[in-house]
């Protein structure tokens, strides 16, 4: 049993046309819509005090503004999940996206594993039409 809380962060990409998860690095054809699901979990039975989470999205290496998940303060009970979803729609152009999630940003909470609080994933749209 962990002595300290343990939050972890990850991102799941969902293809809206079929509701299925797509792996990081996937290339989708136009037209497409992708849901970026930012997730933070408390993987212990100990509650976590207030922590900040932030999701960032880059399109062709340029930060998307406003941020899909601005800094948000959350509290997690033992074994609780938190999620935020953001949709990206293809424009017909070739675009490359990188989504990043930072969990526990600036938190003074001691955790079992601090390294599992940052996650990156990539996907892109090609100009090929269905």
C-alpha positions in Angstrom: 0.0 0.0 0.0 1.5 3.4 -1.0 2.4 5.7 1.8 1.7 8.8 -0.3 -1.0 9.6 -2.9 0.0 8.8 -6.5 -1.6 10.8 -9.3 -0.9 9.9 -12.9 -1.8 11.7 -16.1 -2.5 10.4 -19.6 -4.2 11.4 -22.9 -6.5 9.3 -24.9 -7.4 10.1 -28.5 -10.8 9.1 -29.8 -11.9 9.1 -33.4 -15.4 10.6 -33.4 -16.4 8.8 -36.6 -16.4 5.4 -34.9 -15.8 6.1 -31.1 -12.6 4.1 -31.1 -9.3 5.0 -29.5 -6.5 5.8 -31.9 -2.8 5.3 -31.1 -0.4 8.2 -30.7 1.2 9.1 -34.0 -1.9 8.2 -36.0 -2.5 9.9 -39.4 -6.2 10.6 -40.1 -7.7 11.5 -43.4 -9.8 14.6 -44.0 -12.6 15.0 -42.9 -12.1 13.8 -39.4 -12.8 14.8 -35.8 -10.7 13.7 -32.8 -11.6 14.0 -29.2 -8.6 14.6 -26.9 -9.4 13.2 -23.5 -7.1 14.5 -20.8 -7.2 12.2 -17.8 -5.8 12.5 -14.3 -6.2 9.6 -11.8 -5.4 9.1 -8.2 -4.0 5.6 -8.1 -4.0 5.3 -4.3 -6.5 5.1 -1.6 -5.3 8.4 -0.1 -7.0 11.7 -1.1 -4.9 14.2 -3.0 -5.2 17.9 -1.9 -5.7 20.6 -4.5 -3.5 20.2 -7.6 -3.3 22.1 -10.8 -3.7 20.4 -14.2 -3.1 22.0 -17.6 -3.5 20.7 -21.2 -1.7 22.2 -24.1 -2.2 21.7 -27.8 0.3 22.5 -30.6 -0.8 22.7 -34.2 2.2 22.5 -36.6 4.5 23.5 -33.6 2.4 26.6 -32.7 0.6 26.7 -29.4 -3.2 26.7 -29.8 -4.7 29.7 -28.0 -6.8 29.7 -26.0 -5.5 26.5 -24.4 -7.9 23.5 -24.6 -7.4 23.0 -20.8 -6.3 26.2 -19.0 -4.8 25.7 -15.6 -7.5 24.1 -13.5 -7.4 23.3 -9.8 -8.8 19.9 -8.9 -9.1 17.6 -5.8 -9.1 13.8 -6.1 -10.4 11.4 -3.6 -8.8 7.9 -3.3 -9.0 6.0 -6.6 -10.8 8.8 -8.4 -10.5 9.8 -12.1 -10.9 13.3 -13.5 -11.2 14.1 -17.2 -11.6 16.9 -19.7 -12.4 16.6 -23.4 -11.5 18.8 -26.3 -12.4 18.3 -30.0 -10.2 19.0 -32.9 -11.7 19.1 -36.4 -9.6 18.7 -39.6 -9.6 21.7 -41.9 -8.7 20.0 -45.1 -5.1 21.0 -44.7 -2.3 18.7 -43.6 -1.7 19.5 -39.9 0.3 17.9 -37.2 -0.9 18.1 -33.6 0.8 17.4 -30.3 -1.2 17.3 -27.0 0.5 17.6 -23.7 -1.0 17.2 -20.2 0.7 18.4 -17.0 -0.8 17.0 -13.8 0.1 18.3 -10.3 1.6 21.5 -11.7 3.1 23.6 -8.9 1.6 21.3 -6.2 3.3 20.9 -2.8 1.9 17.4 -2.4 4.4 14.6 -2.0 3.6 11.7 -4.2 4.9 8.2 -4.7 5.9 8.9 -8.3 6.2 12.5 -9.7 7.4 11.3 -13.1 4.0 10.0 -14.2 2.3 13.4 -14.1 3.3 14.6 -17.6 2.1 13.0 -20.8 2.5 13.8 -24.6 0.8 12.3 -27.6 0.7 13.2 -31.3 -1.7 12.8 -34.2 -2.0 14.4 -37.6 -4.5 15.0 -40.4 -3.5 14.3 -44.0 -5.1 16.1 -47.0 -6.3 12.8 -48.5 -10.1 12.9 -48.8 -12.2 9.8 -48.1 
